[in-house]
């Protein structure tokens, strides 16, 4: 099922900031369609579009007012179905961002649920039975209608939580998962998925996927819920992919998701790599990938090898890579991101090293995240090619620096970040062992290096630090010696490892019978 994920490389698009074709200062669907050839030239063959449905935009579209209608500022349903068709012509797939856990207070479901009399939507949301009774452990909204009770919210106070039931109801107002209201909510969300899949959508990234069933500390109810949805998809839309924002692959993959993200929240140690005081991928001293690797290995083991685990370059909720890493450091980071199992996700603009724009006023619920959502920088023309609108009408201000990176300049520079990313994607696409499903075995060397074997055939050696790393291949890290585990490739007359399919910086070499990984280098070697 969803075999297209086997070699997928995703490009995440924040639609309001990607490309504006009607000069209103806000990106739109037709702007994405216009740039499909750019995305394909980069090497990406799949796209994730952040929410594009009708919304009051209190949370950048994650507060949905109508799941079945494209937000007018982005275009029409026809524009979106045309985007699907144009992507398919280029052998690309498109997934939409689905927010099943909550809606906007302006959604018709919620308006009907607020009515004091019983109706079809009375139990569509999580309501207590008394205005003075708040849902324990959850924020709520109350006193906004004649209906008695408080309505739980999932995130911001204008995002009422949809009712999928409670795994262990312990209050009179808490409905079980098999209640009429909970089942109706689940079936309504299937109808939303059915609507877009039948129009050419290839799947969904599911927002807050682990949050649906309440009083579910082990996730068992939510796992069961998603297993039911996966069964529906396999029957009606077997090629559709579902990818979870959950951060616990042992649960999400069991629930039937094709892939989960290891992200910036939870115990993944993802931020140890890119976004902390001393990131592993910084060339300066300090920083380690050890705890991340331990957590990654644990997640794979606990998921029983089922499904995929993804490590994105970033997304709309976290700092840009460039806030902590230089362009040269990012090249090595991309060497890691594009040689790991699971489908890679590149956040728009990360391929050119777009910067986090400091000190911006919050836009549509972005707050500190707003600096990572600035307009895409295409060229040296007005508004960096994003929009023909007056600059003061842009959805979010542009990076104001004179040397801000853009696609046009980097495409013409052989040593640019974007050309290194293109090279890496091409290597991945031409090397099945590096793609989504291939296995991985980590080699424990030291805190300054990452070393792993993909599919038993490709040795990846990464040293982001400013000092060369000298490794004794005969040192045992427990059991087999490192040389036995790595099967160090043959070397040429200069000592460099042979059969190198990709390198950034100098190639690794054998010197005086020890393995030397040069500073600021990344290499893939056949073994």
SULHUTA-V149661 format. One record per pair of residues at least 4 apart in sequence whose ideal C-beta (glycine too) atoms are under 6 Angstrom apart, sorted by the first residue. I is the first residue (numbers start at 1). J is the second residue. D is the distance in Angstrom with one decimal. If there is no record, write none. Layout:
BEGIN
<<I;J;D> <I;J;D>>
END
This chain:
BEGIN
<<1;234;6.0> <1;238;5.2> <2;239;5.8> <2;241;4.2> <2;258;5.3> <4;93;5.6> <5;241;5.6> <5;258;5.8> <5;343;5.6> <5;436;5.8> <6;436;5.3> <6;437;5.7> <7;435;4.8> <8;46;4.4> <8;343;4.2> <9;44;4.9> <9;45;6.0> <9;344;5.2> <9;425;5.6> <10;46;4.6> <10;48;5.4> <10;343;5.8> <10;345;4.4> <11;39;5.0> <11;44;4.0> <11;47;5.3> <11;346;5.4> <12;48;4.7> <12;345;5.5> <12;347;4.9> <13;18;5.0> <13;32;5.9> <13;49;5.2> <13;348;5.3> <14;50;4.9> <14;316;5.2> <14;373;5.6> <15;27;5.2> <15;49;5.8> <15;52;5.3> <15;74;5.7> <16;26;5.1> <16;27;5.0> <16;395;5.0> <17;27;5.5> <17;373;5.5> <17;375;5.0> <18;27;4.3> <18;31;5.8> <18;32;6.0> <18;348;5.9> <18;376;5.2> <19;27;5.4> <19;31;2.9> <19;35;5.4> <20;26;6.0> <20;27;5.1> <20;31;5.8> <20;386;6.0> <20;387;3.6> <21;28;5.9> <21;30;4.7> <21;31;4.8> <23;388;4.3> <23;389;4.7> <24;389;6.0> <25;387;5.5> <25;389;3.9> <25;393;3.8> <25;394;4.6> <25;395;5.5> <26;73;5.3> <26;395;4.6> <27;31;5.1> <28;74;4.8> <28;75;5.2> <29;74;5.0> <29;75;4.0> <29;79;4.2> <29;80;5.4> <29;83;5.6> <30;75;5.9> <30;79;5.7> <32;83;5.9> <33;83;4.8> <33;86;5.3> <36;86;5.8> <36;90;5.9> <39;44;5.0> <40;90;5.1> <42;422;5.9> <43;422;5.6> <43;425;3.1> <43;426;5.9> <45;92;5.2> <46;93;4.6> <47;94;4.9> <48;95;5.2> <48;205;5.2> <49;96;5.7> <50;97;5.0> <50;316;5.9> <51;61;3.4> <51;62;5.6> <51;97;4.6> <52;70;5.7> <52;74;5.1> <53;64;5.1> <53;67;5.7> <54;65;4.7> <54;66;4.1> <54;69;4.5> <54;71;4.9> <55;61;4.7> <55;63;5.5> <55;64;5.7> <55;65;5.1> <55;71;5.8> <56;104;5.5> <56;106;5.3> <57;364;4.8> <58;63;4.9> <58;158;5.0> <58;365;5.6> <59;63;4.5> <59;156;5.5> <59;365;3.9> <60;364;4.5> <60;365;5.7> <62;99;5.4> <63;104;3.9> <63;158;6.0> <63;159;5.3> <64;99;5.5> <64;103;5.1> <64;104;5.9> <65;104;4.7> <65;106;4.7> <65;107;5.3> <67;192;4.4> <68;195;5.5> <70;74;5.5> <70;75;5.8> <70;76;5.8> <70;77;5.2> <70;80;5.2> <75;79;3.5> <81;199;4.8> <81;200;5.6> <84;94;5.5> <84;200;3.1> <87;92;4.1> <87;94;5.0> <93;202;4.0> <94;202;5.5> <95;202;5.7> <95;203;4.3> <95;204;5.6> <95;205;5.6> <96;201;5.5> <96;204;5.6> <97;205;5.2> <98;204;4.1> <98;206;5.5> <99;207;4.4> <100;189;4.9> <101;154;5.0> <101;208;4.8> <101;211;5.1> <101;212;5.6> <102;154;4.1> <102;159;4.1> <102;160;5.9> <102;161;5.2> <102;162;5.9> <103;107;3.8> <103;110;5.9> <105;110;5.5> <105;158;5.1> <109;121;5.0> <109;124;4.9> <110;160;5.5> <112;119;5.7> <112;121;3.8> <113;121;4.5> <113;122;5.9> <113;124;5.1> <113;125;5.1> <114;145;3.6> <114;147;5.2> <116;146;4.6> <116;147;4.9> <118;122;5.3> <123;163;5.8> <123;181;2.5> <124;185;5.8> <125;151;5.4> <125;160;5.0> <125;162;6.0> <125;163;5.5> <126;152;4.1> <126;161;4.6> <126;163;5.0> <127;149;4.4> <127;151;5.2> <128;133;4.3> <128;135;5.8> <128;149;4.7> <128;150;4.7> <128;173;4.8> <129;149;5.5> <129;173;4.0> <131;142;5.6> <131;148;5.5> <134;140;5.3> <134;150;5.3> <135;140;5.6> <135;152;4.3> <138;152;4.5> <139;153;5.0> <140;150;4.1> <140;151;6.0> <140;152;5.2> <141;151;5.3> <141;153;5.9> <141;157;5.7> <142;150;4.0> <151;160;4.8> <152;161;4.4> <153;157;5.6> <153;159;5.3> <153;160;5.7> <153;161;5.9> <154;159;5.4> <154;161;4.6> <155;159;5.0> <162;185;5.2> <163;181;5.3> <163;182;5.6> <163;185;5.3> <164;182;5.3> <164;185;5.6> <164;212;4.4> <164;213;5.1> <164;225;5.9> <165;175;5.4> <165;176;5.3> <165;177;3.5> <165;179;5.8> <165;182;3.4> <165;213;6.0> <166;174;4.3> <166;214;4.8> <166;215;4.4> <167;213;5.2> <167;215;5.4> <167;216;3.8> <167;221;3.3> <168;215;4.7> <169;174;3.8> <169;176;5.3> <175;179;3.9> <175;181;5.6> <175;182;5.6> <177;182;5.4> <177;221;5.6> <190;232;5.5> <193;197;5.8> <196;201;4.0> <197;201;5.2> <197;237;4.6> <197;240;5.4> <203;240;4.6> <203;241;3.4> <203;242;5.8> <204;242;5.6> <205;243;4.8> <206;244;5.1> <207;245;5.5> <208;245;6.0> <209;244;3.9> <209;245;5.6> <209;246;4.7> <210;222;5.7> <210;246;4.3> <212;222;5.3> <212;225;5.9> <213;221;3.7> <213;222;4.4> <213;225;5.8> <216;221;4.2> <216;222;5.5> <219;223;5.5> <219;251;4.4> <223;251;5.8> <223;254;5.5> <223;255;4.1> <226;255;3.5> <226;256;5.2> <227;255;5.7> <227;256;5.0> <230;256;2.9> <233;237;5.2> <233;240;5.1> <234;238;5.5> <241;258;5.0> <242;257;5.3> <242;258;6.0> <243;259;4.6> <244;252;4.2> <244;257;4.3> <244;260;4.8> <246;252;3.9> <246;260;5.1> <247;263;5.0> <247;266;4.3> <249;253;5.1> <249;260;4.3> <249;299;4.5> <249;303;4.7> <249;309;5.1> <250;302;3.6> <250;303;4.8> <252;257;4.5> <252;260;4.1> <253;257;5.8> <253;303;4.5> <253;306;5.0> <253;307;3.4> <258;307;5.9> <259;308;3.9> <259;310;5.3> <261;310;5.1> <262;268;4.2> <262;270;5.3> <262;309;6.0> <262;311;5.6> <263;270;5.9> <264;270;5.7> <264;271;5.4> <264;318;4.8> <268;295;5.5> <269;291;4.3> <269;292;4.0> <269;295;5.3> <271;275;4.4> <271;276;5.1> <272;276;5.9> <272;280;5.9> <272;292;5.1> <273;280;4.9> <273;281;5.9> <273;292;5.8> <274;279;5.3> <274;321;5.8> <275;319;5.3> <275;324;5.8> <278;286;3.8> <278;287;4.1> <279;287;5.3> <279;324;5.1> <280;287;4.4> <280;288;6.0> <280;289;4.4> <281;325;5.7> <281;329;5.4> <281;333;4.4> <281;464;4.8> <282;287;5.7> <283;329;5.9> <283;464;5.9> <283;465;5.8> <283;466;4.6> <283;520;5.8> <288;447;4.1> <289;293;5.5> <289;450;5.5> <290;447;5.8> <293;442;5.5> <299;309;5.9> <308;342;4.1> <308;436;5.6> <309;342;4.8> <310;342;4.1> <310;343;5.8> <310;345;6.0> <311;340;5.7> <312;345;3.8> <313;321;6.0> <313;337;5.8> <313;346;5.0> <313;347;5.3> <313;350;4.4> <314;318;5.3> <314;321;5.7> <314;347;4.3> <314;350;5.8> <315;347;5.4> <316;373;5.8> <317;369;5.6> <319;323;4.4> <319;356;5.3> <320;356;4.2> <320;372;5.1> <321;325;5.4> <321;330;5.5> <321;350;5.5> <322;353;4.8> <322;355;4.9> <323;356;4.1> <325;329;4.0> <325;330;5.0> <327;353;4.8> <327;417;4.9> <330;353;5.7> <330;417;5.8> <331;420;4.6> <331;504;5.6> <332;464;4.8> <332;522;4.9> <334;338;5.7> <334;421;5.4> <334;424;5.6> <335;504;5.9> <335;522;3.5> <336;462;5.8> <337;344;5.4> <338;344;5.5> <338;424;4.3> <338;428;5.2> <339;434;5.5> <339;460;5.1> <341;438;5.9> <341;440;5.4> <342;436;5.8> <343;436;5.1> <346;350;5.5> <346;351;5.8> <348;376;5.8> <349;354;3.3> <349;376;5.6> <351;418;5.0> <351;421;4.7> <352;405;4.4> <352;407;5.9> <352;410;5.2> <352;418;5.2> <353;405;5.2> <353;417;5.0> <355;399;5.4> <356;371;4.4> <356;372;5.7> <357;371;4.4> <357;374;4.7> <357;399;5.2> <360;370;4.6> <360;371;5.3> <362;366;5.2> <362;367;4.5> <362;370;5.4> <363;370;5.1> <363;396;5.2> <366;370;3.5> <366;373;5.8> <373;396;5.7> <374;396;5.0> <374;399;5.9> <375;386;3.9> <375;398;5.4> <376;386;5.6> <377;384;4.1> <377;404;5.7> <377;406;4.2> <378;384;5.9> <378;385;3.1> <378;406;6.0> <378;407;5.1> <379;385;4.1> <379;406;5.5> <379;408;3.9> <381;385;5.0> <383;387;4.9> <383;391;5.9> <384;398;5.8> <384;406;5.7> <389;393;4.4> <399;404;4.2> <407;411;5.9> <410;416;3.8> <410;418;4.2> <414;419;5.9> <427;431;5.8> <427;502;4.6> <428;434;4.8> <433;438;5.0> <433;454;5.2> <433;455;3.6> <433;457;4.8> <433;458;4.9> <434;454;5.5> <438;454;5.1> <438;455;3.7> <439;455;5.6> <440;452;5.4> <440;454;5.8> <441;453;4.7> <442;452;4.7> <443;451;4.1> <443;486;5.8> <444;477;4.3> <445;449;4.8> <445;451;5.1> <445;471;5.5> <448;465;4.7> <448;469;5.6> <449;463;5.0> <449;469;5.1> <449;517;5.9> <450;462;4.2> <451;461;5.5> <452;460;5.2> <453;459;5.6> <454;458;4.3> <458;524;5.5> <459;525;4.6> <459;527;4.9> <460;524;5.5> <461;508;5.1> <461;517;5.2> <461;523;5.1> <462;522;4.9> <463;469;5.1> <463;517;4.3> <463;521;5.3> <466;519;5.2> <467;519;5.6> <468;516;5.7> <468;518;5.3> <468;519;5.2> <469;517;4.4> <470;514;5.3> <470;516;5.6> <471;515;4.2> <472;514;5.5> <473;482;5.2> <473;483;3.4> <473;488;5.7> <473;515;5.4> <474;481;5.1> <474;483;5.7> <475;482;5.6> <476;481;5.0> <480;484;4.2> <480;485;4.7> <482;486;5.7> <483;488;5.6> <487;527;4.5> <489;497;4.7> <489;498;5.4> <489;499;5.7> <489;525;4.8> <489;527;5.1> <490;498;4.4> <491;495;5.3> <491;497;5.7> <491;510;4.8> <492;496;5.3> <492;498;5.6> <495;509;4.1> <495;510;5.2> <495;511;5.5> <496;507;4.5> <496;509;4.6> <497;508;5.1> <497;525;5.0> <499;525;6.0> <499;526;4.0> <500;507;5.6> <500;523;5.8> <500;525;5.3> <501;524;5.0> <502;524;4.3> <503;507;5.1> <503;523;4.3> <504;522;4.6> <505;518;5.6> <505;520;5.1> <505;521;3.3> <506;518;3.8> <506;521;5.6> <507;523;5.7> <508;517;5.0> <508;523;5.5> <509;516;5.3> <511;516;4.8>>
END
